[in-house]
């Protein structure tokens, strides 16, 4: 009995010291998942992907779903404070994990402020969520660009506004609805064929793809874990010939599907870093995820190879006359100069200084959108707000990093793989 009592006393003494010991990073990573999943119960769509411990998702859907927003904010702040006090050596995996977790929690704080009804100006919102502050331009500064674009489709007001003339000309390259699936499947096949020689993938990696309607986005990748993605392509707005390759690279190879596959293999499975089983929609990872997916087509189809593939393979498959495809691409390149206008237009709409009709008019003038495409853009803004910065701005940031020093293609692929397979944050690329 005396021996048993002594053993029990030692056990109690040992337990008494536990609260004074710093929690393990693995436990803090689970705490991070738990609070992010709990936020997702209040904010549908907040969790972009999750394939981590099932018990955490179950608890979030039951117990944590009853937590108030102030309680969730307090949990985030407390967890961030705990992480900030963890002693780690610079340059170690532990320091890398702490840095990543704190960056994700900083975004969570901003998103919770928004969920609690706080009005945050567009630029501050974007910076708080994604770690990058977009620059605004004066829309009138793009009028000379519009004048150059008008040379492609000359006319006057009797012929309709520039956006109508541009879209009528471009619509000669619309993929017929009954050939859409075959064209997209062939495009994705080519995207994969151009990716796997550079990025070896698990033998079991796979995806399923479907065409959908009535969505605020053009395409979506729902990563499931086990190297599998569910990809949906929205066909609400007619798709032109270049969209097939763009969406194939963006959503699949070497875009979102490859990004999530590499993170699962290199971080979750190889290192046991469970925090990467969750991808928050609103976080600095979005700049890297969307930016790399947008840049992916330039990597897989360098130079004129996308145009040549569409001319020689996709256009015949779609039944499209591609004799003017070089002009189509020249126009596409010219209109890309209008990209920065989108942030100014989005900021005015979301900050309440421009109403719906004024915003549609600006999108039609300075993005050369058809009314249908402008309305779809507005639906995206209503749903995802400042998330719009992640595409063009993310692509510019990723592209500048990958191509720096006039790198050759082998080096570009190597840098791109490094971005996809490590916990890269926007500040690492700038």
Secondary structure, DSSP 4 states (H G I P E B T S, - for coil): -HHHHHHHHHHHHHHHHHTTSPPPHHHHHHHHHHHHHHHHHHSTTSEEEE-S-HHHHHHHHHTGGG--HHHHHHHHHHHHHHHHT----TTSHHHHHHHHHHHHHHHHHHHHHHHTT----HHHHHHHHHS--PPP--GGGGHHHHHHHHGGG---GGG--HHHHHHHHHGGGBPPGGGHHHHHHHHHHHHHHHHTTTS---TT-EEEEEEE-S-SSSEEEEEEETTEEEEEEE-SSPPBHHHHHHHHHHHTSSSHHHHHHHHIIIIIITT--GGGGEEESSSHHHHHHHHHHHHHHHHHS-TTHHHHHIIIIIHHHHT---TTHHHHHHHHHHHGGGTTHHHHHHHHHHTTSS-HHHHHHHHHHHS---HHHHHHHHHHHHHHGGGGGGTHHHHHHHHHHHHTTT--HHHHHHHHHHHHHTT--HHHH-
